[in-house]
């Protein structure tokens, strides 16, 4: 019985030593009791988020509206050409469905644009707030200037 205890004790103390060796400024490797972590950077910077939001505003939204207007004109002409035929009713229904889908798409683009801009500002404000949390109000550290 004491042999099993000694073996288990040795195994547990080795595991505890490995855990104690973990540093606060690092991440355990994948498979070593940790998730592996990332590279320490976000997938995109606030500037990239703002750029993507600007692309939505200056390219995607206007070009989508232009394409919709062009499709509406062409479909309107076709509906007039098939006046009195069932095809005209079918084209009108398709055009109405198209217009609804475009409205949803434009709304989604606007939402994504707002989310990108909000996230860019949120990350910056969060970083500043975290940094401010490390500076006690009105107290100068003796470590400053070292």
Secondary structure, DSSP 8 states (H G I E B T S, - for coil): -HHHHHHHHHHHHHHHHHHHT--TTS---BTTTB-----SS-SS-HHHHHHHHHHIIIIIHHHHHHHHHHHHHHHHHHHHHTTTSHHHHHHHHHHHHHHHHHHHHHHHHHHHHHHHHHHHHHHHHHHHHHHHHTS-TT---TTTT-
